[in-house]
């Protein structure tokens, strides 16, 4: 049986980043958690400008959404 995809937005990622607990997402959803390229870029802009602390998000699947989808 294939695992369901869990798609998160920047609010979810930012909130876990701000409390320093992205490890919770990783431990619960490391094989199914994903986000879009655009959301991930927004998260990285927050980190680059110092609004968000830099975290290790290498494990998140980044999706490219096609216009037909």
ChimeraX attribute file (.defattr): number of C-alpha atoms within 10 A of each C-alpha:
attribute: neighborCount
match mode: 1-to-1
recipient: residues
	/A:1	3
	/A:2	5
	/A:3	7
	/A:4	9
	/A:5	13
	/A:6	13
	/A:7	14
	/A:8	14
	/A:9	15
	/A:10	18
	/A:11	11
	/A:12	12
	/A:13	18
	/A:14	20
	/A:15	13
	/A:16	16
	/A:17	20
	/A:18	14
	/A:19	10
	/A:20	13
	/A:21	13
	/A:22	18
	/A:23	15
	/A:24	11
	/A:25	14
	/A:26	15
	/A:27	9
	/A:28	10
	/A:29	15
	/A:30	15
	/A:31	15
	/A:32	16
	/A:33	18
	/A:34	19
	/A:35	20
	/A:36	18
	/A:37	14
	/A:38	15
	/A:39	17
	/A:40	21
	/A:41	12
	/A:42	15
	/A:43	21
	/A:44	20
	/A:45	13
	/A:46	16
	/A:47	16
	/A:48	12
	/A:49	9
	/A:50	10
	/A:51	13
	/A:52	17
	/A:53	15
	/A:54	15
	/A:55	15
	/A:56	9
	/A:57	15
	/A:58	7
	/A:59	13
	/A:60	18
	/A:61	19
	/A:62	16
	/A:63	14
	/A:64	11
	/A:65	11
	/A:66	6
	/A:67	5
	/A:68	4
	/A:69	5
